[in-house]
Amino acid sequence: MALTTTTGTPPETRPYGSRILGPTTALFALLAVIMFIPIRAYAIPAGLPFELEPYRLLLVLVLVGSAIVLISTPGLRLRRVRFGIPIAIFIGTLVLSIIVNAVPLAREGLLGTAFGGLLNLLFVLSMFFLVNQFLTGERLVMSVLTFLAWSGGFVAAAAVFERATRINVFLRIGDLLPLTLLRDAVDAYRAGGSRSFGSAQHPIALSVMLCMLLPLVVYLARYATRPLNAVSRAILYGGLGLVIVAGIAVAVSRTGVVVLAVMFLATLLLRPLIAVGAVAITLPLLLVGLVVTPKTIETTLLSFLDVDSLIASQYTSAGWGGAGRLADLGPAFAQVAQHPIFGGGYGGRIVVGEDKNGFILDNQVLAILMDAGVIGVIGLAIFLVVPTVVLYRHSMLRRVPRRFRDLAFVIATATVGYAAAMFFYDAFGFMQTLFVLCVLWAVGSWLLTRAPDEAIATEPAVAERLDA
């Protein structure tokens, strides 16, 4: 599919008609499904004993199609990939936790559940390797980034509409497509109104996903190929950024504030001028927010100033989603003490449904500690830290074109935000954000392995304009 040939012929040189129904179409179809069709909200009515969700079917079809093309086409080879080793190390620690706990898991009838959880994580992470193979050049990379940014803007605008009307347009997709709705709209109230879900599984997941896209919008404000005029481009993407910020606000999530703060601190440390500019833009927005929706600002931002109340809120409702994070620490660490090294076995803990045997943590790092022990947490740290460090280092290399340095910085900063959010919600359970991270990492892999060779060599005019 989107793989290189031994002849070295750039895929972009093929006629447009031969590509329109190929890998590029498959790639953007995947991105559209991930961004616009809520996960665990719709199923394809196929009469199967399980719920066949659209993203699963499409991802399987693309994976199988890619494998068939790779096997059946002489001279076709896989593209180089970065970050494969840290991903493999992390997965290896999870496998090890299951192997060590195989006997007790089997005794409790959870061995199949454990391997099912592992396979589901592998399935989601396959998005990274798939997109990495599909990225054939800078033009396509910029198209992917632009699609992500504007899709995020649409989701954010729909979230604002949802806050005002209590109508989630993404739960009306079944009126247009032959899909079965698996869940109705959920009411979650905070700050004097209903929290917005958008196309995410939860308001926290919505806020994290939109926060991760904000650095990308800033990047496109300078480097997007359209509009050509720099001022018009800055105005257009500035407006897009405001819409995304509004989407973050209507999710009414303190986790989103934490993610923004951590990304700001990383920027302040490594790109202080950009951080100062962000502060100059943010302060007027806060003043406007205080006037337009004071309860939202008070609940999300100003609540951090009332430390006693904030801590007290986290000691309530232990085991319930969205609250009791500190209250969960005691019971969680009591279980960790029983299996500190390898945990109880990844995937063996069930927190919803009739077979529930554990409690909701709203902390992915703590969940990994319980499930895979210290070994799993080390693997998780490698999984997140290595790509971040490699990309930040790449952003500091003077020999790398400026636009590529900035892109590396953007992806690394989004990764830092995702990593910070993992302490405040079940990141692997809310898959849209993980899919977005996989796409960004795939762009990072392209950036580290093929960007200088493909982008500068095949598109010198674009490269010259963007570096100006």
VENCOR-V89770 format. One record per residue. RES is the residue in three letters. SS is DSSP state (alpha for helix, beta for strand, coil for the rest). PHI is phi in degrees with one decimal (* if undefined). D_LAST is the distance of its C-alpha to the last C-alpha in Angstrom with 1 decimal. Layout:
res=RES ss=SS phi=PHI d_last=D_LAST
res=RES ss=SS phi=PHI d_last=D_LAST
This chain:
res=MET ss=coil phi=* d_last=34.2
res=ALA ss=coil phi=-99.9 d_last=30.6
res=LEU ss=coil phi=-110.5 d_last=31.3
res=THR ss=beta phi=-84.3 d_last=30.3
res=THR ss=beta phi=-102.1 d_last=32.6
res=THR ss=coil phi=-68.8 d_last=33.9
res=THR ss=coil phi=-79.4 d_last=32.6
res=GLY ss=coil phi=79.8 d_last=29.0
res=THR ss=coil phi=-70.8 d_last=28.3
res=PRO ss=coil phi=-61.3 d_last=25.3
res=PRO ss=alpha phi=-58.1 d_last=26.9
res=GLU ss=alpha phi=-67.1 d_last=24.3
res=THR ss=alpha phi=-79.6 d_last=25.8
res=ARG ss=coil phi=-72.2 d_last=29.1
res=PRO ss=coil phi=-57.3 d_last=30.1
res=TYR ss=alpha phi=-57.9 d_last=29.1
res=GLY ss=alpha phi=-61.5 d_last=32.8
res=SER ss=alpha phi=-80.5 d_last=33.5
res=ARG ss=alpha phi=-108.1 d_last=31.0
res=ILE ss=coil phi=-62.4 d_last=31.6
res=LEU ss=coil phi=-99.8 d_last=34.8
res=GLY ss=coil phi=-99.4 d_last=33.6
res=PRO ss=alpha phi=-62.7 d_last=31.8
res=THR ss=alpha phi=-63.7 d_last=28.9
res=THR ss=alpha phi=-62.0 d_last=31.6
res=ALA ss=alpha phi=-61.8 d_last=33.4
res=LEU ss=alpha phi=-61.9 d_last=30.4
res=PHE ss=alpha phi=-72.3 d_last=29.6
res=ALA ss=alpha phi=-64.4 d_last=33.4
res=LEU ss=alpha phi=-60.9 d_last=33.6
res=LEU ss=alpha phi=-61.5 d_last=30.8
res=ALA ss=alpha phi=-64.7 d_last=32.5
res=VAL ss=alpha phi=-63.0 d_last=35.9
res=ILE ss=alpha phi=-65.6 d_last=34.7
res=MET ss=alpha phi=-80.7 d_last=33.0
res=PHE ss=alpha phi=-113.6 d_last=35.6
res=ILE ss=coil phi=-105.0 d_last=39.0
res=PRO ss=coil phi=-57.2 d_last=40.4
res=ILE ss=coil phi=-71.2 d_last=41.6
res=ARG ss=coil phi=64.1 d_last=45.3
res=ALA ss=coil phi=-117.8 d_last=45.8
res=TYR ss=beta phi=-133.4 d_last=46.3
res=ALA ss=beta phi=-136.9 d_last=48.1
res=ILE ss=beta phi=-83.5 d_last=48.7
res=PRO ss=coil phi=-70.8 d_last=52.4
res=ALA ss=coil phi=-110.3 d_last=53.3
res=GLY ss=coil phi=69.2 d_last=56.7
res=LEU ss=coil phi=-93.0 d_last=55.7
res=PRO ss=coil phi=-73.9 d_last=57.2
res=PHE ss=coil phi=-136.1 d_last=53.8
res=GLU ss=coil phi=-82.3 d_last=51.1
res=LEU ss=coil phi=-89.3 d_last=48.5
res=GLU ss=coil phi=-80.1 d_last=45.3
res=PRO ss=alpha phi=-56.1 d_last=42.7
res=TYR ss=alpha phi=-64.9 d_last=39.9
res=ARG ss=alpha phi=-67.2 d_last=42.4
res=LEU ss=alpha phi=-61.5 d_last=43.5
res=LEU ss=alpha phi=-65.7 d_last=40.1
res=LEU ss=alpha phi=-65.1 d_last=38.8
res=VAL ss=alpha phi=-63.8 d_last=41.9
res=LEU ss=alpha phi=-60.8 d_last=41.7
res=VAL ss=alpha phi=-68.9 d_last=38.1
res=LEU ss=alpha phi=-62.4 d_last=39.1
res=VAL ss=alpha phi=-65.7 d_last=42.2
res=GLY ss=alpha phi=-60.9 d_last=40.4
res=SER ss=alpha phi=-63.6 d_last=37.8
res=ALA ss=alpha phi=-64.5 d_last=40.6
res=ILE ss=alpha phi=-63.8 d_last=42.6
res=VAL ss=alpha phi=-63.1 d_last=39.7
res=LEU ss=alpha phi=-62.9 d_last=39.0
res=ILE ss=alpha phi=-74.4 d_last=42.7
res=SER ss=alpha phi=-90.4 d_last=43.5
res=THR ss=coil phi=-105.9 d_last=40.6
res=PRO ss=coil phi=-62.6 d_last=41.1
res=GLY ss=coil phi=83.9 d_last=38.1
res=LEU ss=beta phi=-83.0 d_last=36.2
res=ARG ss=beta phi=-138.1 d_last=35.0
res=LEU ss=coil phi=-71.8 d_last=33.4
res=ARG ss=coil phi=-78.5 d_last=29.8
res=ARG ss=coil phi=-63.9 d_last=29.1
res=VAL ss=coil phi=-138.6 d_last=29.2
res=ARG ss=coil phi=-110.0 d_last=28.5
res=PHE ss=coil phi=76.0 d_last=30.6
res=GLY ss=alpha phi=-66.1 d_last=33.6
res=ILE ss=alpha phi=-66.9 d_last=35.6
res=PRO ss=alpha phi=-61.1 d_last=35.4
res=ILE ss=alpha phi=-64.7 d_last=36.2
res=ALA ss=alpha phi=-64.1 d_last=39.2
res=ILE ss=alpha phi=-62.8 d_last=40.4
res=PHE ss=alpha phi=-62.0 d_last=40.5
res=ILE ss=alpha phi=-61.5 d_last=42.3
res=GLY ss=alpha phi=-60.5 d_last=44.6
res=THR ss=alpha phi=-66.7 d_last=45.7
res=LEU ss=alpha phi=-69.2 d_last=46.5
res=VAL ss=alpha phi=-61.2 d_last=48.5
res=LEU ss=alpha phi=-60.9 d_last=50.3
res=SER ss=alpha phi=-63.7 d_last=51.3
res=ILE ss=alpha phi=-71.0 d_last=52.9
res=ILE ss=alpha phi=-62.9 d_last=54.7
res=VAL ss=alpha phi=-62.4 d_last=56.2
res=ASN ss=coil phi=-101.7 d_last=57.3
res=ALA ss=alpha phi=-58.8 d_last=58.4
res=VAL ss=alpha phi=-65.5 d_last=62.1
res=PRO ss=alpha phi=-63.8 d_last=62.0
res=LEU ss=alpha phi=-64.9 d_last=59.4
res=ALA ss=alpha phi=-66.5 d_last=61.7
res=ARG ss=alpha phi=-62.2 d_last=64.7
res=GLU ss=coil phi=-92.2 d_last=63.2
res=GLY ss=coil phi=71.2 d_last=62.0
res=LEU ss=coil phi=-112.4 d_last=58.3
res=LEU ss=alpha phi=-64.3 d_last=57.2
res=GLY ss=alpha phi=-64.5 d_last=56.1
res=THR ss=alpha phi=-63.0 d_last=54.3
res=ALA ss=alpha phi=-63.2 d_last=52.5
res=PHE ss=alpha phi=-67.4 d_last=51.3
res=GLY ss=alpha phi=-64.0 d_last=50.3
res=GLY ss=alpha phi=-64.0 d_last=48.1
res=LEU ss=alpha phi=-65.6 d_last=46.5
res=LEU ss=alpha phi=-64.1 d_last=46.0
res=ASN ss=alpha phi=-64.6 d_last=44.4
res=LEU ss=alpha phi=-64.8 d_last=41.8
res=LEU ss=alpha phi=-61.2 d_last=41.2
res=PHE ss=alpha phi=-61.6 d_last=40.9
res=VAL ss=alpha phi=-66.0 d_last=38.1
res=LEU ss=alpha phi=-67.8 d_last=36.2
res=SER ss=alpha phi=-62.0 d_last=36.4
res=MET ss=alpha phi=-59.6 d_last=33.7
res=PHE ss=alpha phi=-60.7 d_last=31.3
res=PHE ss=alpha phi=-67.5 d_last=32.4
res=LEU ss=alpha phi=-66.9 d_last=32.5
res=VAL ss=alpha phi=-63.9 d_last=29.0
res=ASN ss=alpha phi=-57.7 d_last=27.8
res=GLN ss=alpha phi=-72.8 d_last=29.5
res=PHE ss=alpha phi=-80.9 d_last=28.1
res=LEU ss=coil phi=-76.8 d_last=24.4
res=THR ss=coil phi=-99.3 d_last=23.7
res=GLY ss=coil phi=178.7 d_last=19.9
res=GLU ss=alpha phi=-64.2 d_last=16.6
res=ARG ss=alpha phi=-60.7 d_last=17.5
res=LEU ss=alpha phi=-68.6 d_last=20.8
res=VAL ss=alpha phi=-59.5 d_last=19.5
res=MET ss=alpha phi=-64.2 d_last=17.2
res=SER ss=alpha phi=-65.6 d_last=20.4
res=VAL ss=alpha phi=-63.4 d_last=22.5
res=LEU ss=alpha phi=-63.0 d_last=20.5
res=THR ss=alpha phi=-64.3 d_last=20.4
res=PHE ss=alpha phi=-61.8 d_last=24.1
res=LEU ss=alpha phi=-59.8 d_last=24.9
res=ALA ss=alpha phi=-62.9 d_last=23.3
res=TRP ss=alpha phi=-72.8 d_last=24.9
res=SER ss=alpha phi=-64.0 d_last=28.1
res=GLY ss=alpha phi=-60.4 d_last=28.2
res=GLY ss=alpha phi=-63.2 d_last=27.8
res=PHE ss=alpha phi=-65.2 d_last=30.7
res=VAL ss=alpha phi=-60.8 d_last=32.8
res=ALA ss=alpha phi=-63.6 d_last=32.2
res=ALA ss=alpha phi=-62.5 d_last=33.2
res=ALA ss=alpha phi=-65.3 d_last=36.2
res=ALA ss=alpha phi=-67.3 d_last=37.1
res=VAL ss=alpha phi=-63.2 d_last=37.1
res=PHE ss=alpha phi=-60.9 d_last=39.4
res=GLU ss=alpha phi=-63.2 d_last=41.5
res=ARG ss=alpha phi=-62.0 d_last=42.0
res=ALA ss=alpha phi=-79.6 d_last=43.2
res=THR ss=alpha phi=-115.7 d_last=45.4
res=ARG ss=coil phi=62.6 d_last=46.2
res=ILE ss=coil phi=-115.3 d_last=45.2
res=ASN ss=coil phi=-92.4 d_last=43.0
res=VAL ss=alpha phi=-63.7 d_last=41.6
res=PHE ss=alpha phi=-74.2 d_last=40.8
res=LEU ss=alpha phi=-90.3 d_last=44.5
res=ARG ss=alpha phi=-107.1 d_last=45.2
res=ILE ss=alpha phi=-62.1 d_last=43.4
res=GLY ss=alpha phi=-61.9 d_last=46.8
res=ASP ss=alpha phi=-74.8 d_last=47.8
res=LEU ss=coil phi=-106.1 d_last=45.3
res=LEU ss=coil phi=-116.9 d_last=45.4
res=PRO ss=coil phi=-75.4 d_last=48.5
res=LEU ss=beta phi=-125.0 d_last=48.0
res=THR ss=beta phi=-97.2 d_last=50.6
res=LEU ss=beta phi=-76.7 d_last=49.7
res=LEU ss=coil phi=-93.1 d_last=50.6
res=ARG ss=coil phi=-148.9 d_last=50.4
res=ASP ss=coil phi=-87.4 d_last=50.7
res=ALA ss=coil phi=-62.4 d_last=48.5
res=VAL ss=coil phi=-106.6 d_last=49.0
res=ASP ss=coil phi=-90.1 d_last=49.6
res=ALA ss=coil phi=-132.0 d_last=48.0
res=TYR ss=beta phi=-100.0 d_last=48.5
res=ARG ss=beta phi=-166.4 d_last=46.8
res=ALA ss=coil phi=57.9 d_last=45.9
res=GLY ss=coil phi=76.9 d_last=48.2
res=GLY ss=beta phi=-165.2 d_last=46.9
res=SER ss=beta phi=-84.3 d_last=46.2
res=ARG ss=coil phi=-72.3 d_last=43.2
res=SER ss=coil phi=-88.8 d_last=40.8
res=PHE ss=coil phi=-100.0 d_last=40.5
res=GLY ss=coil phi=59.9 d_last=38.1
res=SER ss=coil phi=-94.0 d_last=37.7
res=ALA ss=coil phi=-91.8 d_last=38.3
res=GLN ss=coil phi=-83.1 d_last=41.6
res=HIS ss=coil phi=-159.0 d_last=41.8
res=PRO ss=alpha phi=-56.8 d_last=40.1
res=ILE ss=alpha phi=-61.9 d_last=39.0
res=ALA ss=alpha phi=-62.2 d_last=37.3
res=LEU ss=alpha phi=-61.1 d_last=35.6
res=SER ss=alpha phi=-64.6 d_last=34.3
res=VAL ss=alpha phi=-65.4 d_last=33.0
res=MET ss=alpha phi=-60.7 d_last=31.2
res=LEU ss=alpha phi=-67.5 d_last=29.5
res=CYS ss=alpha phi=-60.9 d_last=28.6
res=MET ss=alpha phi=-65.0 d_last=26.9
res=LEU ss=alpha phi=-85.4 d_last=24.8
res=LEU ss=alpha phi=-59.4 d_last=23.6
res=PRO ss=alpha phi=-58.8 d_last=20.8
res=LEU ss=alpha phi=-65.5 d_last=19.7
res=VAL ss=alpha phi=-63.6 d_last=19.5
res=VAL ss=alpha phi=-61.4 d_last=17.4
res=TYR ss=alpha phi=-62.4 d_last=14.9
res=LEU ss=alpha phi=-68.2 d_last=15.0
res=ALA ss=alpha phi=-59.7 d_last=14.6
res=ARG ss=alpha phi=-101.5 d_last=10.9
res=TYR ss=alpha phi=-111.3 d_last=10.3
res=ALA ss=coil phi=-60.0 d_last=13.2
res=THR ss=coil phi=-77.7 d_last=13.1
res=ARG ss=coil phi=-135.4 d_last=15.5
res=PRO ss=coil phi=-66.8 d_last=15.7
res=LEU ss=coil phi=-70.4 d_last=12.9
res=ASN ss=coil phi=-70.9 d_last=13.1
res=ALA ss=alpha phi=-62.5 d_last=11.5
res=VAL ss=alpha phi=-67.0 d_last=14.8
res=SER ss=alpha phi=-61.4 d_last=16.9
res=ARG ss=alpha phi=-63.9 d_last=15.3
res=ALA ss=alpha phi=-64.0 d_last=15.8
res=ILE ss=alpha phi=-66.0 d_last=19.4
res=LEU ss=alpha phi=-61.2 d_last=20.2
res=TYR ss=alpha phi=-77.0 d_last=19.4
res=GLY ss=alpha phi=-63.6 d_last=20.8
res=GLY ss=alpha phi=-63.6 d_last=24.0
res=LEU ss=alpha phi=-61.6 d_last=23.9
res=GLY ss=alpha phi=-61.0 d_last=23.8
res=LEU ss=alpha phi=-63.5 d_last=26.8
res=VAL ss=alpha phi=-63.2 d_last=28.7
res=ILE ss=alpha phi=-65.7 d_last=28.3
res=VAL ss=alpha phi=-60.9 d_last=29.4
res=ALA ss=alpha phi=-62.5 d_last=32.4
res=GLY ss=alpha phi=-63.0 d_last=33.1
res=ILE ss=alpha phi=-63.8 d_last=33.2
res=ALA ss=alpha phi=-64.5 d_last=35.5
res=VAL ss=alpha phi=-75.3 d_last=38.0
res=ALA ss=coil phi=-72.9 d_last=38.5
res=VAL ss=coil phi=49.9 d_last=40.0
res=SER ss=coil phi=-126.8 d_last=39.3
res=ARG ss=alpha phi=-67.9 d_last=39.3
res=THR ss=alpha phi=-60.8 d_last=37.7
res=GLY ss=alpha phi=-60.7 d_last=34.5
res=VAL ss=alpha phi=-63.7 d_last=34.6
res=VAL ss=alpha phi=-61.8 d_last=35.0
res=VAL ss=alpha phi=-61.0 d_last=32.1
res=LEU ss=alpha phi=-61.7 d_last=29.8
res=ALA ss=alpha phi=-64.7 d_last=31.2
res=VAL ss=alpha phi=-67.0 d_last=30.7
res=MET ss=alpha phi=-64.5 d_last=27.0
res=PHE ss=alpha phi=-64.5 d_last=26.6
res=LEU ss=alpha phi=-63.2 d_last=28.3
res=ALA ss=alpha phi=-63.3 d_last=26.2
res=THR ss=alpha phi=-67.8 d_last=23.0
res=LEU ss=alpha phi=-61.1 d_last=24.8
res=LEU ss=alpha phi=-73.0 d_last=25.6
res=LEU ss=alpha phi=-106.0 d_last=22.3
res=ARG ss=coil phi=-134.7 d_last=19.7
res=PRO ss=alpha phi=-58.9 d_last=21.8
res=LEU ss=alpha phi=-64.1 d_last=19.4
res=ILE ss=alpha phi=-65.3 d_last=18.7
res=ALA ss=alpha phi=-63.0 d_last=22.5
res=VAL ss=alpha phi=-62.6 d_last=23.2
res=GLY ss=alpha phi=-62.5 d_last=21.1
res=ALA ss=alpha phi=-64.3 d_last=23.0
res=VAL ss=alpha phi=-64.3 d_last=26.3
res=ALA ss=alpha phi=-62.0 d_last=25.5
res=ILE ss=alpha phi=-80.7 d_last=25.0
res=THR ss=alpha phi=-70.9 d_last=27.9
res=LEU ss=alpha phi=-57.7 d_last=30.6
res=PRO ss=alpha phi=-61.8 d_last=30.8
res=LEU ss=alpha phi=-64.3 d_last=30.9
res=LEU ss=alpha phi=-63.5 d_last=33.8
res=LEU ss=alpha phi=-63.3 d_last=35.6
res=VAL ss=alpha phi=-63.0 d_last=35.3
res=GLY ss=alpha phi=-61.4 d_last=36.4
res=LEU ss=alpha phi=-64.0 d_last=39.4
res=VAL ss=alpha phi=-80.9 d_last=40.5
res=VAL ss=alpha phi=-77.2 d_last=39.9
res=THR ss=coil phi=-139.5 d_last=41.1
res=PRO ss=alpha phi=-61.8 d_last=42.6
res=LYS ss=alpha phi=-65.7 d_last=44.4
res=THR ss=alpha phi=-65.6 d_last=41.3
res=ILE ss=alpha phi=-64.1 d_last=39.6
res=GLU ss=alpha phi=-64.8 d_last=42.9
res=THR ss=alpha phi=-72.3 d_last=43.5
res=THR ss=alpha phi=-90.0 d_last=40.1
res=LEU ss=coil phi=-99.0 d_last=38.7
res=LEU ss=alpha phi=-70.0 d_last=41.6
res=SER ss=alpha phi=-64.1 d_last=43.9
res=PHE ss=alpha phi=-69.3 d_last=42.3
res=LEU ss=alpha phi=-78.6 d_last=43.8
res=ASP ss=coil phi=-96.2 d_last=47.3
res=VAL ss=alpha phi=-62.8 d_last=47.5
res=ASP ss=alpha phi=-61.4 d_last=51.2
res=SER ss=alpha phi=-67.0 d_last=50.9
res=LEU ss=alpha phi=-63.3 d_last=47.8
res=ILE ss=alpha phi=-65.6 d_last=49.7
res=ALA ss=alpha phi=-60.9 d_last=52.8
res=SER ss=alpha phi=-65.6 d_last=51.1
res=GLN ss=coil phi=-89.6 d_last=50.0
res=TYR ss=coil phi=-105.0 d_last=53.6
res=THR ss=coil phi=-108.2 d_last=54.9
res=SER ss=coil phi=53.4 d_last=55.4
res=ALA ss=coil phi=-57.1 d_last=54.9
res=GLY ss=coil phi=89.7 d_last=53.9
res=TRP ss=coil phi=-96.3 d_last=52.5
res=GLY ss=coil phi=-66.1 d_last=49.0
res=GLY ss=coil phi=83.3 d_last=46.9
res=ALA ss=coil phi=-155.6 d_last=49.3
res=GLY ss=coil phi=70.4 d_last=51.4
res=ARG ss=alpha phi=-62.0 d_last=48.7
res=LEU ss=alpha phi=-72.0 d_last=50.4
res=ALA ss=alpha phi=-65.0 d_last=53.8
res=ASP ss=alpha phi=-75.9 d_last=52.9
res=LEU ss=alpha phi=-62.8 d_last=52.1
res=GLY ss=alpha phi=-59.8 d_last=55.8
res=PRO ss=alpha phi=-59.5 d_last=57.0
res=ALA ss=alpha phi=-66.4 d_last=53.9
res=PHE ss=alpha phi=-69.1 d_last=54.3
res=ALA ss=alpha phi=-64.2 d_last=58.0
res=GLN ss=alpha phi=-72.9 d_last=57.1
res=VAL ss=alpha phi=-61.6 d_last=54.5
res=ALA ss=coil phi=-61.5 d_last=57.3
res=GLN ss=coil phi=-76.8 d_last=59.3
res=HIS ss=coil phi=-139.4 d_last=56.6
res=PRO ss=coil phi=-71.3 d_last=54.1
res=ILE ss=coil phi=-84.9 d_last=52.7
res=PHE ss=coil phi=-112.7 d_last=52.3
res=GLY ss=coil phi=68.3 d_last=52.8
res=GLY ss=coil phi=-92.2 d_last=55.0
res=GLY ss=coil phi=107.1 d_last=53.0
res=TYR ss=coil phi=-60.0 d_last=49.7
res=GLY ss=coil phi=87.7 d_last=50.4
res=GLY ss=coil phi=-87.6 d_last=54.0
res=ARG ss=coil phi=-99.3 d_last=53.6
res=ILE ss=coil phi=-111.0 d_last=53.9
res=VAL ss=coil phi=-112.4 d_last=53.2
res=VAL ss=coil phi=-137.6 d_last=53.9
res=GLY ss=coil phi=91.8 d_last=56.7
res=GLU ss=coil phi=-67.8 d_last=60.3
res=ASP ss=coil phi=-92.3 d_last=59.6
res=LYS ss=coil phi=-55.5 d_last=57.8
res=ASN ss=coil phi=-131.9 d_last=58.5
res=GLY ss=coil phi=-150.6 d_last=55.9
res=PHE ss=coil phi=-115.0 d_last=54.3
res=ILE ss=coil phi=-70.8 d_last=50.8
res=LEU ss=coil phi=-103.6 d_last=48.7
res=ASP ss=coil phi=54.3 d_last=45.4
res=ASN ss=coil phi=-158.3 d_last=44.0
res=GLN ss=alpha phi=-65.5 d_last=42.6
res=VAL ss=alpha phi=-65.4 d_last=42.7
res=LEU ss=alpha phi=-64.7 d_last=46.3
res=ALA ss=alpha phi=-62.5 d_last=47.1
res=ILE ss=alpha phi=-64.6 d_last=45.7
res=LEU ss=alpha phi=-61.4 d_last=47.8
res=MET ss=alpha phi=-69.1 d_last=50.9
res=ASP ss=alpha phi=-82.8 d_last=50.3
res=ALA ss=alpha phi=-123.5 d_last=49.0
res=GLY ss=alpha phi=70.6 d_last=49.9
res=VAL ss=alpha phi=-61.1 d_last=48.1
res=ILE ss=alpha phi=-59.5 d_last=47.1
res=GLY ss=alpha phi=-66.0 d_last=45.3
res=VAL ss=alpha phi=-66.4 d_last=43.5
res=ILE ss=alpha phi=-61.4 d_last=42.3
res=GLY ss=alpha phi=-62.2 d_last=41.1
res=LEU ss=alpha phi=-64.0 d_last=39.3
res=ALA ss=alpha phi=-62.7 d_last=37.6
res=ILE ss=alpha phi=-63.2 d_last=36.4
res=PHE ss=alpha phi=-55.8 d_last=35.3
res=LEU ss=alpha phi=-95.9 d_last=33.0
res=VAL ss=alpha phi=-75.5 d_last=32.2
res=VAL ss=alpha phi=-59.7 d_last=31.1
res=PRO ss=alpha phi=-59.0 d_last=28.2
res=THR ss=alpha phi=-63.0 d_last=27.1
res=VAL ss=alpha phi=-65.1 d_last=27.2
res=VAL ss=alpha phi=-61.7 d_last=25.6
res=LEU ss=alpha phi=-70.7 d_last=22.6
res=TYR ss=alpha phi=-62.6 d_last=22.3
res=ARG ss=alpha phi=-62.3 d_last=22.6
res=HIS ss=alpha phi=-62.3 d_last=19.9
res=SER ss=coil phi=-70.6 d_last=17.6
res=MET ss=coil phi=-105.4 d_last=18.3
res=LEU ss=coil phi=-81.3 d_last=17.7
res=ARG ss=coil phi=-66.6 d_last=15.2
res=ARG ss=coil phi=-73.6 d_last=15.2
res=VAL ss=coil phi=-83.4 d_last=14.0
res=PRO ss=coil phi=-52.8 d_last=10.3
res=ARG ss=alpha phi=-56.1 d_last=9.3
res=ARG ss=alpha phi=-65.4 d_last=9.7
res=PHE ss=alpha phi=-75.5 d_last=13.1
res=ARG ss=alpha phi=-62.2 d_last=14.1
res=ASP ss=alpha phi=-65.5 d_last=13.8
res=LEU ss=alpha phi=-66.2 d_last=15.7
res=ALA ss=alpha phi=-60.3 d_last=18.3
res=PHE ss=alpha phi=-63.4 d_last=18.8
res=VAL ss=alpha phi=-62.2 d_last=19.3
res=ILE ss=alpha phi=-66.7 d_last=21.9
res=ALA ss=alpha phi=-62.7 d_last=23.6
res=THR ss=alpha phi=-66.6 d_last=24.0
res=ALA ss=alpha phi=-62.7 d_last=25.4
res=THR ss=alpha phi=-65.1 d_last=27.8
res=VAL ss=alpha phi=-59.6 d_last=28.9
res=GLY ss=alpha phi=-62.5 d_last=29.8
res=TYR ss=alpha phi=-62.9 d_last=31.7
res=ALA ss=alpha phi=-62.3 d_last=33.5
res=ALA ss=alpha phi=-64.0 d_last=34.6
res=ALA ss=alpha phi=-65.6 d_last=35.9
res=MET ss=coil phi=-61.5 d_last=38.1
res=PHE ss=coil phi=-79.1 d_last=40.4
res=PHE ss=coil phi=-127.1 d_last=41.1
res=TYR ss=coil phi=-160.6 d_last=41.6
res=ASP ss=coil phi=-81.0 d_last=42.6
res=ALA ss=coil phi=-60.6 d_last=39.1
res=PHE ss=coil phi=-76.8 d_last=40.3
res=GLY ss=coil phi=-81.1 d_last=42.7
res=PHE ss=coil phi=-101.8 d_last=40.1
res=MET ss=alpha phi=-81.4 d_last=38.2
res=GLN ss=alpha phi=-59.4 d_last=35.4
res=THR ss=alpha phi=-65.3 d_last=33.4
res=LEU ss=alpha phi=-67.2 d_last=34.1
res=PHE ss=alpha phi=-61.9 d_last=32.9
res=VAL ss=alpha phi=-61.6 d_last=29.6
res=LEU ss=alpha phi=-60.3 d_last=29.3
res=CYS ss=alpha phi=-61.0 d_last=30.1
res=VAL ss=alpha phi=-65.4 d_last=27.3
res=LEU ss=alpha phi=-63.8 d_last=24.7
res=TRP ss=alpha phi=-66.0 d_last=26.2
res=ALA ss=alpha phi=-63.0 d_last=26.0
res=VAL ss=alpha phi=-63.6 d_last=22.3
res=GLY ss=alpha phi=-62.3 d_last=22.3
res=SER ss=alpha phi=-64.1 d_last=24.5
res=TRP ss=alpha phi=-58.9 d_last=22.2
res=LEU ss=alpha phi=-60.9 d_last=19.3
res=LEU ss=alpha phi=-83.7 d_last=21.6
res=THR ss=alpha phi=-111.6 d_last=23.3
res=ARG ss=coil phi=-130.6 d_last=21.4
res=ALA ss=alpha phi=-57.3 d_last=17.7
res=PRO ss=alpha phi=-61.8 d_last=16.5
res=ASP ss=alpha phi=-69.6 d_last=19.2
res=GLU ss=alpha phi=-84.8 d_last=19.0
res=ALA ss=alpha phi=-71.2 d_last=15.5
res=ILE ss=alpha phi=-72.1 d_last=13.7
res=ALA ss=alpha phi=-72.1 d_last=16.9
res=THR ss=alpha phi=-94.2 d_last=17.7
res=GLU ss=coil phi=-134.4 d_last=14.5
res=PRO ss=alpha phi=-62.9 d_last=12.2
res=ALA ss=alpha phi=-66.1 d_last=10.9
res=VAL ss=alpha phi=-64.7 d_last=10.0
res=ALA ss=alpha phi=-60.6 d_last=8.6
res=GLU ss=alpha phi=-65.0 d_last=6.2
res=ARG ss=alpha phi=-68.7 d_last=5.3
res=LEU ss=alpha phi=-71.5 d_last=5.5
res=ASP ss=coil phi=-85.3 d_last=3.8
res=ALA ss=coil phi=-67.0 d_last=0.0
